[in-house]
Amino acid sequence: RQAEYMGNGCDVLEVHAGLRKVVDVARERNVPTLIVFKNLPRRFGHAATDRQIAYYTEAEIAAVASRNPLEQSCATAIEQGQFTAAELFEMTSHFQTQIETAFDSAMREPKLSHREQMISRNCQPLAPVVNAQKPAFEESSKPISEVMRKHMNRVIIETMQNYAQSVYIGEDVTHGGYYVVTENVQQTFPGRIIDFPPDETTLIGAGVGFSQVGLLPIVEIPYAKYLDCGADMFYEAVIANWLSNNKQPNGMIIRLQGFDKGVFGGNFHTHNMLSNPPGLDTVCYSNGADYARGFRYCVKQALAGRVVMLVDSTHLLNLRHVEDRDNKWMTPYPSDTSDVLPFDAIRYYGSSNAKLAVITYGNGVVTALRALSKVCEVTGLSSDQVCVIDHPYLTAPTNALREALRSHEMVLFADVCKAGQNPFSTFVTTLQAESKLPKKWQFVGAPHTYNPLGMTFTFIQEEDIVNGCVKVMAQ
């Protein structure tokens, strides 16, 4: 049960005692605590536009302005012999000097003159990472191939082994989490994986705090829709580098799971909308091997001060087969820890010189692969004339994609997110403005609606990709 306390907000001793009490209770009983401070005067309006005279009389404004909690605190300190009036005057004079010096320093700083200055401070520079450039899905020891979830669990454990400053926080994560991605992490690293109450604002805020004291927080949001609950703190975490002119980054990894195709929980557990504020790196991997390699790269970037969000597609976590029982979506774990997948990387399925390329990510990769035979049937193209490009980085089109577009006569962008809130819409406008798109291109995405319980027809379907390919062929 929540513990509640009241206190006089104008009494500094009562404030201090009350706060100590609620902190002690929260720690001893492991329950949320609430303290309400009464008697706090609102001495000033919110801003110059706040016309207090519209809702206060002049007498009320004067009465509130005369009640100064700081003056009362100083008087209490003098009465109890903690400070003399001269000592308090010297202290406040010192603060006044510091404030004036800071303002003078700010006034002398070079003034902003062009937009590139603003863009350059969105985030910390990319950390250079040496990529082992190993062949995809290959290891000399020929290990057992496993589903994506197993690789996710393994790379999290690998990260916590290799980086003593890493901590994992979330909701119900100590016993494995909602999708068993953190299985055995608690047993291996007790005290470094922490459960939080179902409050995403506090969760992300704790990640910010951990980052600012030198830790590497990995913050798990249980379902993509729940990011809405912590949206303000999420945007604050991302904008801090910009606001501080690169002086105070909040390097962290956010694991946004419960994304896209699924039948459990309806729209609140299958959310497929993404927001990409400036300064955020967003990635969505489609298979376990790429996830492990990409996660290592994301860790390096978070350590360099960047905020990186990995979006995890529920449908892919335990997926084994593309068609029938082919086991093609199970991959070996890339055990060489120097083997990383940078943001500027794409994966081809099929010929890199195919006439038609379907560009997608996450669940869209498997959906596109399942649609290829039908695409060939209805368009008359051969199997080597159609390919799928997996583009995991969702913040902006990569240079690798720009280069790849030169090899294809036609492209279809297939976005798993809803129309109106999807990353590829931005990709298309950016690439079109740069004259990088071929003459024939089309776009398909999930419908502009919400996802019902127990159904999957509101997610991108194979027929959407087939129809998109037919349209681009007809241009």
C-alpha positions in Angstrom: 0.0 0.0 0.0 1.2 3.5 -0.8 2.5 5.5 2.2 1.3 9.2 2.3 2.6 12.1 4.4 1.8 15.8 4.7 4.2 18.7 5.3 4.4 22.4 5.6 6.2 23.6 2.4 7.3 26.8 4.0 9.1 25.1 6.9 12.5 23.9 5.7 13.0 21.6 8.7 9.7 20.0 8.2 10.4 19.5 4.5 13.8 17.9 5.3 12.3 15.6 7.9 9.4 14.6 5.8 11.5 13.8 2.8 13.9 11.6 4.9 10.9 9.8 6.3 9.3 8.9 2.9 12.7 7.8 1.6 13.3 5.6 4.6 9.8 4.1 4.3 10.2 3.5 0.5 13.5 1.7 1.1 12.4 -0.3 4.1 9.0 -1.4 3.0 9.6 -1.4 -0.8 6.4 0.6 -1.5 5.7 3.8 -3.3 5.5 6.9 -1.1 3.8 10.2 -1.5 4.5 13.5 0.3 2.3 16.5 -0.1 3.6 20.0 0.8 0.9 22.4 1.9 1.1 26.2 2.4 3.3 26.9 -0.6 2.8 30.5 -1.9 2.8 31.1 -5.6 4.7 34.3 -5.4 5.0 35.1 -9.1 3.0 34.4 -12.2 3.9 31.6 -14.6 5.4 34.1 -17.1 5.0 37.6 -18.3 1.8 36.5 -20.2 0.2 35.2 -16.9 -2.1 38.1 -16.0 -2.6 37.3 -12.3 -4.8 40.4 -12.0 -7.4 38.5 -14.0 -8.0 36.0 -11.2 -6.4 37.6 -8.0 -7.2 40.9 -6.4 -4.3 43.3 -5.9 -4.5 42.6 -2.1 -4.2 38.9 -2.7 -1.2 39.3 -5.0 0.5 41.5 -2.4 -0.2 39.0 0.4 1.2 36.1 -1.5 4.3 38.1 -2.6 5.0 39.0 1.0 5.3 35.3 2.0 8.9 34.3 1.1 9.8 30.7 2.1 13.5 31.4 1.6 13.4 34.4 3.9 11.6 32.2 6.5 14.3 29.5 6.2 17.1 32.0 6.7 15.4 33.4 9.7 15.0 29.8 11.2 18.7 29.1 10.5 19.7 32.3 12.4 17.4 31.6 15.3 18.8 28.1 15.7 22.4 29.3 15.5 23.2 27.5 12.3 24.3 30.7 10.5 24.8 34.3 11.3 23.2 37.0 9.3 26.6 38.0 8.0 27.4 34.5 6.9 24.1 34.2 5.0 24.7 37.6 3.4 28.2 36.4 2.3 26.7 33.2 0.9 24.0 34.9 -1.1 26.5 37.5 -2.4 28.7 34.6 -3.6 25.7 33.1 -5.4 24.8 36.4 -6.9 28.4 36.8 -8.3 28.3 33.3 -9.7 25.0 34.0 -11.5 26.2 37.3 -12.9 29.5 35.8 -14.1 27.5 33.0 -15.8 25.3 35.5 -17.6 28.2 37.6 -18.7 30.0 34.5 -20.0 26.8 33.5 -21.9 26.5 36.9 -23.4 30.1 36.7 -24.8 29.5 33.3 -26.5 29.3 33.3 -30.3 25.8 33.8 -31.5 24.0 31.1 -33.5 24.0 32.0 -37.2 23.0 28.9 -39.3 21.0 25.7 -39.1 24.0 23.5 -39.4 25.0 24.5 -35.9 21.7 23.2 -34.6 21.9 19.9 -36.5 25.5 19.3 -35.4 24.5 19.3 -31.7 21.6 16.8 -32.0 23.8 14.0 -30.7 27.3 12.9 -30.0 29.4 11.9 -33.0 29.4 8.2 -34.0 32.0 6.3 -32.2 34.5 4.6 -34.6 34.2 0.8 -34.4 36.4 -1.7 -36.1 34.1 -4.2 -37.9 35.5 -7.7 -38.3 33.6 -8.0 -41.7 32.9 -11.7 -41.2 30.6 -13.4 -43.6 27.0 -13.3 -42.4 25.6 -16.3 -40.6 29.0 -18.2 -40.6 31.3 -19.5 -37.9 34.1 -22.0 -38.2 32.8 -24.2 -35.4 29.3 -24.6 -37.0 27.3 -23.9 -33.9 23.6 -24.7 -33.5 21.2 -22.2 -35.1 18.7 -20.7 -32.7 15.8 -18.3 -32.8 16.2 -14.6 -32.4 15.1 -14.4 -28.8 18.0 -16.7 -27.7 20.5 -14.4 -29.5 19.0 -11.4 -27.8 19.4 -13.0 -24.4 22.9 -14.0 -25.1 24.1 -10.6 -26.3 22.6 -8.9 -23.3 24.6 -11.3 -21.0 27.7 -10.8 -23.2 27.3 -7.0 -22.8 27.0 -7.2 -19.0 30.0 -9.5 -18.8 32.1 -7.2 -20.9 31.0 -3.8 -19.5 30.9 -3.7 -15.7 29.2 -0.3 -15.8 26.2 -1.7 -17.7 22.8 -2.1 -15.8 19.5 -3.5 -17.1 16.3 -1.9 -15.9 12.6 -2.6 -16.7 9.4 -4.0 -15.5 9.3 -7.7 -14.4 12.7 -8.2 -16.0 14.5 -10.0 -13.1 12.5 -13.2 -13.8 13.0 -13.1 -17.6 10.7 -10.3 -18.7 7.4 -10.5 -20.7 9.2 -12.3 -23.6 11.8 -14.2 -21.6 14.6 -12.0 -23.2 16.3 -11.5 -19.9 16.2 -15.1 -18.8 19.0 -16.0 -16.4 20.4 -12.5 -16.3 19.4 -12.0 -12.6 21.2 -15.2 -11.6 24.3 -14.2 -13.5 24.4 -10.5 -12.5 22.4 -10.1 -9.2 22.0 -6.4 -8.4 22.6 -5.2 -11.9 19.2 -6.0 -13.3 16.4 -4.1 -11.5 12.6 -4.2 -11.6 10.7 -0.9 -11.6 7.1 -0.3 -10.9 4.9 0.1 -14.1 5.9 3.7 -14.6 7.7 4.4 -17.8 8.5 8.1 -16.9 10.4 6.9 -13.8 12.0 4.1 -15.7 13.4 6.4 -18.4 14.3 9.0 -15.8 16.3 6.5 -13.9 18.1 5.6 -17.2 19.0 9.3 -17.5 20.3 9.4 -14.0 22.3 6.2 -14.4 23.9 7.6 -17.6 24.8 10.9 -15.9 26.8 9.1 -13.2 28.8 7.1 -15.7 26.7 3.9 -16.0 25.5 2.3 -19.2 21.7 1.8 -18.8 19.8 -0.6 -20.9 16.1 0.4 -20.4 13.4 -2.1 -21.4 10.0 -0.7 -22.3 7.7 -3.8 -22.1 5.4 -2.8 -25.0 6.0 -0.2 -27.7 2.7 1.6 -26.9 3.9 2.1 -23.3 6.5 4.5 -24.5 3.6 7.0 -24.7 3.4 6.9 -20.9 7.0 8.0 -20.6 7.0 10.3 -23.7 7.9 13.5 -22.0 10.9 12.0 -20.2 11.9 10.1 -23.4 12.1 13.3 -25.4 13.9 15.0 -22.5 16.5 12.2 -22.6 17.0 12.7 -26.3 17.1 16.5 -26.4 19.6 16.9 -23.5 22.7 16.7 -25.8 21.2 19.5 -28.0 20.2 21.7 -25.1 23.6 21.4 -23.5 25.5 21.9 -26.8 27.1 18.5 -26.6 28.1 18.9 -22.9 25.5 16.6 -21.2 24.6 13.6 -23.3 22.5 10.7 -22.0 24.1 7.7 -23.5 21.7 4.7 -23.1 20.0 1.9 -24.9 16.2 1.7 -25.0 14.8 -1.7 -25.8 11.3 -1.1 -27.2 9.6 -4.4 -27.4 6.0 -5.5 -28.0 6.1 -4.0 -31.5 4.1 -4.8 -34.6 2.5 -8.1 -35.7 0.8 -10.2 -32.9 -2.6 -11.4 -31.6 -2.1 -10.7 -27.9 -3.4 -7.6 -26.3 -4.7 -5.7 -29.3 -3.2 -2.3 -30.2 -1.7 -1.7 -26.8 0.6 -4.7 -27.2 1.1 -4.6 -31.0 1.7 -0.9 -31.5 3.3 -0.1 -34.9 4.0 3.6 -34.9 7.4 5.2 -34.4 8.6 8.7 -33.5 12.1 9.7 -34.5 13.0 12.9 -32.7 16.4 14.5 -33.6 19.2 12.9 -31.7 17.8 9.4 -31.5 19.2 6.4 -33.3 16.4 3.9 -34.1 17.1 0.4 -35.3 14.8 -2.7 -36.0 16.6 -5.9 -36.7 14.9 -8.8 -38.5 17.0 -11.8 -37.4 19.0 -13.0 -34.4 22.5 -12.8 -35.9 22.0 -9.2 -37.0 20.5 -8.3 -33.7 23.6 -9.6 -31.8 26.0 -7.8 -34.1 23.9 -4.7 -34.1 23.5 -4.7 -30.4 27.3 -4.6 -29.9 27.5 -1.6 -32.2 24.6 0.1 -30.3 26.5 -0.4 -27.0 29.5 1.3 -28.4 27.4 4.3 -29.5 25.6 4.5 -26.2 29.0 4.5 -24.4 29.9 7.5 -26.7 26.8 9.4 -25.4 24.1 8.6 -28.0 20.6 7.5 -27.2 19.9 4.3 -29.2 16.4 2.6 -29.4 16.2 -1.0 -30.5 12.6 -1.8 -31.7 11.9 -5.5 -31.2 9.3 -7.2 -33.4 7.3 -9.7 -31.3 6.5 -12.0 -34.2 10.2 -12.6 -34.9 11.4 -13.5 -31.4 10.6 -17.2 -31.8 10.2 -17.5 -35.5 11.9 -20.5 -37.1 10.5 -20.8 -40.6 10.0 -18.6 -43.7 8.2 -21.3 -45.6 6.8 -24.6 -44.4 9.4 -26.0 -41.9 12.6 -24.7 -43.6 14.3 -23.4 -40.3 15.6 -20.5 -42.5 15.0 -17.9 -39.8 17.2 -19.6 -37.2 20.8 -18.4 -37.2 24.1 -19.2 -35.5 25.3 -16.8 -32.9 28.2 -14.6 -34.0 30.5 -15.4 -31.2 33.4 -13.1 -32.2 32.6 -10.0 -30.1 34.4 -7.7 -32.6 31.9 -8.7 -35.2 29.5 -5.7 -35.3 26.8 -4.4 -37.6 27.0 -0.6 -38.0 24.1 1.7 -38.6 25.2 2.2 -42.2 24.6 -1.4 -43.2 22.0 -3.2 -45.3 21.4 -6.9 -46.0 20.4 -8.3 -49.4 18.2 -11.3 -49.9 18.6 -12.1 -53.6 20.7 -10.4 -56.3 22.1 -7.0 -55.7 21.5 -6.3 -59.4 17.9 -7.3 -59.4 15.5 -5.2 -61.5 13.0 -4.8 -58.6 14.0 -4.3 -54.9 11.7 -4.4 -52.0 13.1 -2.3 -49.2 11.8 -3.1 -45.7 12.8 -4.0 -42.1 11.7 -6.1 -39.1 8.6 -8.2 -39.8 8.5 -6.7 -43.3 11.6 -8.8 -44.3 9.9 -12.1 -43.7 6.6 -10.9 -45.2 8.4 -9.7 -48.3 10.3 -13.0 -48.7 7.1 -14.9 -48.4 5.6 -12.7 -51.1 8.4 -13.1 -53.7 7.0 -16.2 -55.4 3.6 -14.5 -55.9 5.4 -11.3 -57.1 7.2 -13.3 -59.8 4.0 -15.0 -60.8 2.0 -11.9 -61.3 4.7 -9.6 -62.7 6.5 -12.2 -65.0 9.9 -11.4 -63.4 12.2 -14.3 -62.6 13.4 -15.0 -59.1 16.8 -13.4 -59.8 15.1 -10.2 -60.9 13.5 -9.5 -57.5 15.3 -9.0 -54.2 14.6 -7.9 -50.7 16.8 -5.2 -48.9 16.7 -5.2 -45.1 17.4 -1.7 -43.8 17.5 -1.9 -40.0 18.4 1.7 -39.4 15.2 3.8 -39.2 16.4 7.3 -38.3 17.5 8.2 -41.9 18.4 6.5 -45.2 21.9 5.2 -45.1 24.6 5.8 -47.6 24.6 2.0 -48.2 21.0 2.4 -49.4 21.8 5.4 -51.6 24.5 3.3 -53.3 22.2 0.3 -53.7 19.5 2.3 -55.3 21.7 2.9 -58.3 21.6 -0.8 -59.2 17.8 -1.2 -59.4 15.3 0.0 -62.0 12.3 -0.2 -59.6 12.0 -0.1 -55.8 9.1 -0.7 -53.4 9.3 0.7 -49.9 7.4 -1.6 -47.6 7.0 -0.1 -44.1 5.5 -2.1 -41.3 4.4 1.0 -39.4 1.1 2.7 -39.9 0.6 5.2 -42.7 1.3 8.7 -41.3 3.7 7.6 -38.6 6.4 5.5 -40.3 10.1 6.1 -41.0 10.1 5.2 -44.7 7.8 8.2 -45.6 10.7 10.4 -44.5 13.2 8.2 -46.4 11.2 8.6 -49.6 11.0 12.4 -49.4 14.7 12.7 -48.5 15.8 10.4 -51.3 13.5 12.1 -53.8 14.8 15.5 -52.9 18.4 14.2 -53.5 17.4 12.6 -56.8 18.4 9.2 -55.6 15.2 7.3 -56.4 14.8 5.5 -59.7 12.0 6.7 -61.9 9.8 3.8 -60.8 9.1 3.5 -57.1 6.1 2.9 -54.9 5.4 2.9 -51.1 3.2 0.6 -49.0 2.6 0.6 -45.3 0.2 -0.7 -42.6 -3.3 0.9 -42.8 -4.0 4.1 -40.9 -6.0 2.5 -38.1 -5.5 0.5 -34.8 -4.9 -3.2 -34.3 -7.8 -5.3 -32.9 -7.4 -8.2 -30.4 -6.7 -11.6 -31.9 -6.4 -10.4 -35.6 -3.5 -9.6 -37.8 -5.1 -8.1 -40.9 -4.2 -4.5 -39.9 -0.5 -5.3 -40.2 1.4 -5.2 -43.6 0.4 -8.3 -45.6 2.0 -10.3 -48.4 -0.7 -9.1 -50.7 0.2 -5.5 -49.9 3.7 -6.1 -51.2 2.5 -8.0 -54.3 0.1 -5.2 -55.2 2.8 -2.6 -54.6 5.1 -4.5 -56.9 2.4 -4.6 -59.6 1.9 -0.9 -59.3 5.6 -0.1 -59.6 5.8 -2.4 -62.7 2.9 -0.5 -64.3 4.5 2.9 -64.0 
